């Protein structure tokens, strides 16, 4: 199924996605311990999904942010005892990031705490509709992720 190219419709779509992201970020941050924000939680998720031992520069690339921003985010997680930095055995000059037991536990506690918010969503929103759009959103994310290097230069 194809449709005509409509920049306004595409803009409106991403505007809606952006607003959803803002609203969901606010709910997430309300459940995080003091001093932590959504980017901290995103790093914990990244390490959980991709595996421990990530190199900060690779993480910055994955998040499409400057290395200094990733370094700052990791520093906050280290201060809270949620991750630790270890020497990179492949490169003595760099470090790797590892989840701590406290970081693993805190991530799970936040996900559990979000259960109340998710229950309210399930009461007030059509879960079948959500299930139908998820594969489309996943496919769009995968497309954008694959295309980011192509579009990054202009």
C-alpha positions in Angstrom: 0.0 0.0 0.0 1.5 3.3 -1.0 0.4 6.9 -0.4 1.4 10.1 -2.0 4.3 12.0 -0.4 2.8 14.4 2.1 5.4 16.4 4.1 2.8 18.0 6.3 1.4 14.6 7.2 4.9 13.3 8.0 5.6 16.4 10.1 2.3 15.9 12.0 3.1 12.3 12.6 6.5 13.1 14.1 5.0 16.0 16.1 2.6 13.5 17.7 5.5 11.0 18.4 7.4 13.9 20.0 4.6 14.9 22.3 4.0 11.2 23.3 7.8 11.0 24.1 7.5 14.2 26.2 4.5 12.9 28.1 6.0 9.4 28.7 9.4 10.9 29.7 7.6 13.0 32.4 5.9 9.8 33.8 9.2 7.9 33.7 11.1 10.8 35.5 8.4 10.9 38.2 9.3 7.3 39.0 13.1 7.8 39.0 15.1 8.4 42.2 16.1 12.0 42.9 18.9 13.2 40.8 18.2 10.9 37.9 16.6 11.8 34.6 15.4 9.9 31.5 18.8 9.8 29.8 20.3 8.0 32.8 17.5 5.4 32.6 18.1 5.1 28.8 21.7 4.2 29.5 20.7 1.5 32.0 18.3 0.1 29.4 21.0 0.2 26.7 23.4 -1.7 28.9 20.7 -4.2 29.8 19.6 -4.8 26.2 23.0 -4.6 24.5 25.1 -6.0 27.3 27.6 -4.8 29.8 31.0 -3.5 28.9 30.0 -0.8 26.4 32.6 1.8 25.4 31.3 5.3 26.0 32.1 6.6 22.5 30.1 3.7 21.0 27.2 4.5 23.3 27.3 8.2 22.3 27.1 7.1 18.7 24.2 4.8 19.4 22.4 7.6 21.2 23.5 10.1 18.5 24.8 12.6 21.1 28.2 14.1 21.7 30.7 12.0 23.7 30.9 14.7 26.3 27.1 14.4 26.9 27.4 10.6 27.3 30.4 11.1 29.6 28.3 13.4 31.8 25.4 11.0 31.9 27.7 8.1 32.8 29.3 10.2 35.5 25.9 10.7 37.1 25.2 7.0 37.0 28.6 6.3 38.6 27.9 8.8 41.4 24.7 7.0 42.2 26.4 3.6 42.2 24.4 2.3 39.2 27.3 1.7 36.9 31.0 1.4 37.2 33.8 2.1 34.8 36.5 -0.5 34.2 39.6 -0.5 32.1 39.1 -1.7 28.5 41.2 -4.8 28.1 41.2 -4.2 24.3 42.5 -0.6 24.6 44.4 0.5 27.7 43.5 4.1 27.1 39.7 3.7 27.3 37.1 2.5 29.7 34.0 0.3 29.5 30.7 0.7 31.4 29.3 -2.0 33.5 26.0 -2.2 35.4 26.2 -2.7 39.1 23.7 -4.8 41.1 22.2 -1.6 42.4 21.7 -0.4 38.8 20.0 -3.6 37.7 17.8 -3.5 40.8 16.9 0.2 40.4 16.0 -0.3 36.7 13.6 -3.1 37.6 12.1 -1.1 40.5 11.3 1.8 38.1 9.7 -0.6 35.6 7.6 -2.1 38.4 6.6 1.3 39.6 5.5 2.2 36.1 3.1 -0.6 36.3 0.5 1.6 37.9 0.8 4.1 35.0 0.5 1.3 32.5 -2.6 -0.1 34.3 -4.2 3.3 33.9 -3.3 3.4 30.2 -4.8 -0.1 29.8 -8.1 1.1 31.4 -8.4 4.2 29.3 -6.9 3.3 25.9 -7.6 0.6 23.4 -4.9 -2.0 24.0 -5.7 -3.8 20.7 -5.1 -0.6 18.8 -1.8 -0.2 20.6 -0.8 -3.8 19.7 -1.7 -3.1 16.1 0.5 0.0 15.7 3.5 -1.3 17.6 4.9 -3.4 14.6 4.6 -0.3 12.4 6.4 1.8 15.0 9.1 -0.8 15.3 9.6 -1.0 11.6 9.8 2.8 11.4 12.4 2.9 14.2 14.4 0.2 12.4 14.2 2.1 9.1 15.3 5.4 10.7 18.1 3.6 12.6 19.4 2.0 9.4 19.1 5.3 7.5 20.7 7.6 10.1 24.2 7.4 8.7 22.9 8.1 5.2 20.8 11.2 6.3 23.3 12.5 8.9 25.3 14.3 6.4 22.4 16.2 4.9 
